[in-house]
Amino acid sequence: MQAIMTDTSPINGSVNGTISKMEKPAEIHDVDVIIIGAGISGVNMSYRIQQHFPSKKYVVLEQRAAMGGTWDLMRYPGIRSDSDLHTFGFSWEPWAEKIPIAEGGKIVKYLKQCSEKYGIDKHILYNHKVKEANWQSREQNWTLTVEALGDNGEVTLKKFRGMFMVLGTGYYDYDKPMEAIIPGIENFKGQTIHPQFWPEDLDYKNKSMAVIGSGATAITLIPALAKAAAKVTMVQRSPSYVISFPNRVAAKKWWEKILPIRLQHQITRLRFLISGFLYRRYLSGDSDKMREFLGKITAAQLPKHIPFDPHFKPTYAPWTQRVCLSPDGDFFKALRDGNVDVATGVIDTVTENAIVLKSGQTIEADIIITATGLRMKYGGNVNFLVDGEKLNFGEKFLWRGVMIQDMPNSAIVQGYTKASWTLGADATATMVCRLIKHLNRNNLSSATPRIAEKDKVNVTVSPGVMGLTSTYIKNALHRLPRTSDMDPWKARSSYMQDMFDAQFASLKKGMQFTMAAFPSS
């Protein structure tokens, strides 16, 4: 067993290219902390690690050729945040723009600027795909097997060893979308597109398009498509809640004229944090009254040819599934402009050029967009082993929303689905830093969440780790970590509570520690 190392040098490198069949012998790189993923979660974790442990060596392994995660991967028209950037942005580098809902390109630009400003970019290795992560109890460290793509397309096999591993990989499969069961889709002669893999050269000008789905992706896509397409029809089995959100540049407040810029940004962030909490609490109140309230404001924005019932009357209570935001009501404006329609019902079949509902309604289309959800998968497509034994997340509980049961010295970044993801990511980073300090201070080499044989921990099936009951989440429950109503295996609750727990909750409850063989420096 060994203590945490204290090498201070950054890891530099960026490789690009295509995969070839050539492989070189594995290089071995020793670090203190290994972070997988250079998206929002990975960048935030990197900042917190170097803030709290300036003498430790960390590396960020990113399988793609660029940073940004979801916001660089998703390239469909209109891609934007579904949370305000004042809370979705980092607390240590506040979002400076006035418009709170931003498109994907601006988010990637913001991430790059933050990474460069704080030197995080020097620790990122691009085109480094983690294939396997193996914890060795004898050595008390993780060894990651990584495929690195060189400039010439050559594959180099590398190994990274580290005491602690953080998964900033998000919650869905980047390589494979969710396969929606659409009867007869193989008959369609036009183009079928999944938003996750949007073709850069897709020409939809003056085309008829059908968007299957009514979630956040569909609500985002449709206003953008409607600007060029001849007609866009949203085909939904059941409706979602869609709420207009003001996204205009606000007039300058009096305090913005006298306070320093950074303090102004912090105040703005706090305002959005509090208002968001009150907003969600309000929408989660009396379900019947809230449905009536939301129904009235939705009906008022609809054109006469699109009735509220059945197209905008969900069967579920607000916030049991994601509530879709429409910045400045752009989705409803697209409906009113006349080239956007809605069809509600179960699909009977797809023909060569149309979608036919069981009601008999036919929606002709040149292009079909399957905005039916993502394939949920924690930890990317990495094979996780503990002493050579494969670990299945779906069979394990989640400790304080941060660590997987029986998985030593590792954390998985879990954000929020009902608030900004980054808030949960920062609560995770706070807990991770506190735990590493605890290990160092007490001459411990590892921490492993455990459930004793005598303890009976019940499984909370719904809403579970994601806090939602959406179909694409229910379909993936066997792949997601379990949660309980028992401490410390409860699901994430709220930012305030989770930050409190990250700083003060017991680290010993449900945790097994291992003493280090040598004192840490």
N, C-alpha and C positions, 0 to 999 in steps of 0.2 A: 504494500500500500504506500501511496506517496502523497506528499503535501501539494497544495496548489503552487504552481510555478509563478514567477514574477518577472518574466521577460517583458520588456516594455516596447519592443520594436513592432511597428505595424506590419500587416501583410499586404503587399502590393500585388496587383496583377489584374489583367482583364484579357480574356481570350475570346475570340470569335471564330466562327467557321461552321462547317457541316461535319456530321459524323462520318468517320471512315472506319474500316475494320481493323486498322492497325492499333496496337496497344503497346505501351511501354511498361516496364516493371514499376510497381507502386512506389511513389515517393512518400516519405513519412514526415508529417509536420506536427510538432507539439505546440499546443496552445493551452490557455486556461479555460476559455469559454468559447464554445462553437455555437453560432447562431445560424439557423437554416432559414433562408428567405430574406430578400432585400426589399420588402414592401413596407407598408406603414408599421407593422408589428416589429419587423427586424430592425428598422432604422431607429425606432423609439427605444427598443431594448439596447441597441448599441450605444445610444447616448447615455442611458442610465448606467450601463456597465462602466464606461469610461469616466463618467462623473463620480461614481462611488469607488471605483477601483482603477485609478489612473496608472498604477504600476503593473497591471495585469494585461496579458496578451489575449486578444480575441480576434476571431475571424468570422466573416459573414459569407456563407456559401449560397450562391444564387444560380439556379439551374438555367435561367434564361440569360439573354445577352444584354439585358438592361434592367435597371431597378424600377420599382413601382408596383410590382405584384399585379393585383387585379386591374389597377388603373393603367398599366402599360399593356397588359394582355387583352383586355376588352377594347375593341375598336369599332363597335357598332355605332351608327349615327346617334348623336344625342347623349352618349354615355356621360353620366354625371354622378355626383355624390347624392346619396339619399339621406344624408345628415348634414347639418350646417357645418361649414369648415372652421368656424370659431371653436367648436368643441371637437371636431374631427381632426383638426390640426393639432400640433404638439403644444403642450403647456409651456415648454422651454423655448419655443420659437413660434409665437402666435401668428395666426393667419392675418395678414395685413390688409387684404382687400375688403371692400365694403360688402360686396355681393356674397352672401353666405353659402349658396348652392353653386358649386363650380363644376365645370366639365372636366373630363378625365385628363386632358392634356395639361391643364393648369395644376392639377393635383400632382402629376408627375414632375412638373417643373418645380413646384414647391418642395417636393421630396429631394430633388437633386440639389436645390439651393441649400436646404438644411444640412444635407450630407456633406457638401463641400465646405460650408461654413465651419462645421465642427470636426472636420477631418475624418468623418465616418467613411467617406468614399474610399479612403486609402486602405480600409480593412476588408473591402468587398471583393470577392473573386467571382466573376461572371462565368457563365457556361460551365459551372461546376455542379453537376447533378449527383446528389447523394443517393446511392443505391442501397446501402446497408449501414445500420448503426448498431454496434454490438457493445454492450456493457460487460466488462470483465471484473468480477468481484475481487479476483486475486490482485489485479493491478489498481483497482479502484478508479477506473477511468473509462471513457467511451472511445471506441475506435470506429471512425466512419470511413467507409469505402466510397470513393468519389470518382466519377468519370468527368475528366476535364477535356474540353474541346479546344484544340490549338488553332492558330491562324490558318494553318494549312489543312485543317479538317482532321488532323490526327488526334486520336483518342489517347489520353494519358491517364493511367490509373494512379490515383493518389490515395493516401490514408492520412486522416487527421485524428490526432489523439487529444483529448481534453477532459478535464475534471467535470465540467458542467456543460449540458447541451440544452439549447432553447429552440423550440419549433415555432418559427414565425411564418408558418406555411398556410395560414388561412384555414378555411373549413370546407373547401370543395376541391375536386379533382381538376387540375389544370390540363391534364392530357385527354380526359374523356368526359363529355357532357352527359347529363342524365338522358337516358333513352326513353322518350315518351312513347307510349303505345297509342298510335294513331291508325285506326283501321283503314287499310287501302292506300297508305301513303306511298307505297311502292308503285302505285299506278300513275302517280303524278308525273307529267312530262315536263313541267317547268322546273325551276330551281327550288330546292329545299335548303334553307340556311338556318343554322343554330347561331344565336348571337355571340356565343363564346368563340366561334371561329368565323368571324365575319370577313368575307373576301374584300380585299382592298379595291379591287376593280369591279365590284358589283354595280351594274348599271340598272337602276330602277326608275329612271326618269320616264314619266308617262305610262308606267306599268300599273297593273292592278295587283295589290298585295294583300295577303291575309296573314295576320299576326295571331298565332294560337297562344293564348295565355292572357292573364289579366293582372299579373304581378308588377313589381317595380320595373322590370326590364321592358315589359310591353308598354307601360305608361310613359316610360322615357323614350322609347323608340318611335312611337306613333306620331307625336308632333314633329319629330325630325324627318320622318319618312314622308309625311304629308306635304312637305314643302316642294317635293319633286315628283312624287308618285301621282298617277291619275286618280287612284282611289286606294284607300287603306281601310280594311275591315278588321276589327278586333274580334276574334272568335273565342269565346270563353264558355267553359262549362258552368262556372259560377262567378259572380262578380266580387270585386275587392272594394275596400274603402279607398277613395281617392280624395285627398284634401289639398286645396290650393294653399300655397305658401308664398308670402311676399318675398320677392328676391330682387328688389330694386335698391339702388344706392340711396341710403337714408340721408336726410338732411343732417348737417353737422350739429351735434349737441353742444350746449354751452361749455360743458366741461372739456370737450375736445379742443377748445380754443386756448385753454390755459395749462392743461396737463401734458407731461412728456408723452411722446408717441408710444413707448413701450407700456406705460401705465394705462394709456387709453386702450390698447389692445387687450390688456389683462382684464380691464373692466368690461369690455365688450364680451370677452370670453365668459366671464362670470355671469353676465346678463343672460347669455344664451344657455348657459349651464342650468341656471335657476328656472328660466322660462321653459326650457325643454322638460325639466323635471315636473313642473306644474302642468304643462301641456299633456304629458303622458299620464300623469295622475288623474287629470280631469277626464281624459278620454277613456280611462279604465274604470270610471265610476259606474253609476247605475246604468246597466247595459240598455235597458228599454228607453230611458230618457235620452241617452247618448245616441242611440240609433235614430231616434226621431229627430234629434238636433242635426246630426250629420246628413240625414235624409233631406231635410229642408234646404240646407245650404248647397247640397249637391244638385237637387232638382232645379234650384234657381239658376244654375249655370248651364243646364242642358238645353239644346235646341228643341223645338217643338216636335221634330220628327223622331227623336230618340226618347222614349218614355223612361222614367225612373225605375219602374217595376216592369220587367224583371232585370233590366240591364245594370242597375246600380243599387240593388237591394241585397246585400250579403246575408247569408244565413248564420254567420258566426258573430260573436261579440267583438268590438274593437280591441285590437292589440293581442287577441289570441293568435292572429296571423299578422303579418307586416302591414302597416298602414302606408299606402303609397302617397308620396308628396308630388304635387304638380306646381313647380315654381311659376309664380305669377299666373297660375291657372292655364298654362300653355296647352295642357291636354284638352281641357274643356273648350278652349278657343279653337283648337283643331276640329273638334266636333261641330262647332258652330259655323266654321268656314265652309262646310258642305261636302268635302271629299273624304271624310272619315265617318265610318259607320260602326255599329256594334251588333254582333249576333250572339245570342245566348242560347246554349243548348248542348246536348251531347252529340258528338260527331258520329254519324252512321257509317260513312265511308268517304274516301277521297277518290275522285275520278281523275281522268287525264288532265283536266283543267279547272277543277272546282272541288270545294268541300261541301258535302251534303250532310245536313243535320238530321237527326231522327224526326224532327218536326216537319221535315220536307224542304226546309229553306236551303237554298243553294247559293254558295258564295264563290263566284268565279275569281280565279287568281292566276297571274303569271308567275308569281313568286310566293312561296309559303315560308314564313318565319316561325320556327318552333321555340317560342319564348316560354317554355314550360317548366323551367327551373334548372338548378345545377345538381351535379352529382356530388353529394356530400361525402367528404372523406378527410379526416384529420391526419395531419402529419405527412401530407403529400403521398407519394408512391414509394416511400422508404420502407425497407424491411427492418423492423426493430427486433433486436434480440437481447435477451438478458442471460448472460453465461451460455450463449448458444441456443437458448430456447426462445422460439418466436413469441412475441407479445401481441395480443389482439386487443385493441382499444375497446371494442364492443363488449368485452368480458370484464372490463375493469371500471372501477369508480374513479371519479375526479376529486382530488383532494383540494379543498378550498378554491376550486375553480382554476387551479394552476398546475397541479402535478397528477400524473397517472399512477394509480395504484400499482405497486410492485415494480415501478420503473425508477431506478435510482438517479439522483442528480440530474434531473431534467424537468423542463417546464414546457407547457404548450400554451401559447398565447390565445386566450379566449376573450374576445371583445363582446360587445352588446349587439343585439338585433333590434332592440327597442330604443336605443340611444346610439351615440357615436361609438364606433368600434374602438377608436383610439383611447377612449376613457377606460375601457376594460383592459386594453393592452398596457396602459400605464399602471393600473392596479396590479397587473401580473408582474411587470418589471419591478415595482416597488417590493413585492413579496420575494421575488428572486434575489434581489440585492440584499434584502434583510436576511434571507436564508444563508446566502454565501458568507455574509459577515458572521452569522452564528456559527457556521462550520469552522471558519478561521479562528474565531475567538476561543472556541472550545476544543481546538485540536481534533476536529472531526474530519473525516475524509468523505463521508457520504450521508445522504438522507434519502430514505425510501418510504413512501406512504404504504402502510400495511393495515390490513384488517385482521384482527386476531380471530382464531377459530371459534372462540366463545362468543364473539360479537355477531349479531344478526343484523345486517344492514338492509333495509328494504329499498327496493328500486322505485324511483318516481318515474313513471312512464311518460306522463304528460304534465307540463310542457317539456320537461327534460332539459338537457344541457343547453339547447338553443333558445328555450323559452317561448317557442312557437309551435303551432300545431299544423303547419303547412304540409301538404301532401309530400313534397320532395324531401322534407325532413323526416316524416313518418316512415317513408320508404328506406331511410338510411339508418334507422335506430340501431340496427345490429352492427353498424360500423362506428358508432359514436360512443364516447365514454358515458358511463351510467352516472346518475345523480340520485340523491336521497333527500329525505326531509330531516335527516340526522346529521349533526355536526361531527366531523368537518367535511362531510361528503355532499353538502348542499350545493345546489346550482347557484350561479351568480344571481344576486338580487338587485342591487343598485350601486351606482358609482360611489356614493357617500359611504354606504355600508361596506363595500368591498375595499375601499381605500383604508377605512378604519381597521378592517381585519388584516389587511396587508401590513399595517404598521404595528398592530397591537394583539391580534389573535394569537393563541397558543401555537407555537411551532412543534410542540412535542406531541400533541394529541393526534393519534393516528399516524405517527411517524416513528420510524426506526433509524437510529443513527449508528454509524460505525466509526470507531476511533482511528485516527491516523497513526501510521507506524512511526512517522517522524514529525516533529513540531513544524507548523507552517510558519513561513517568514512574512 
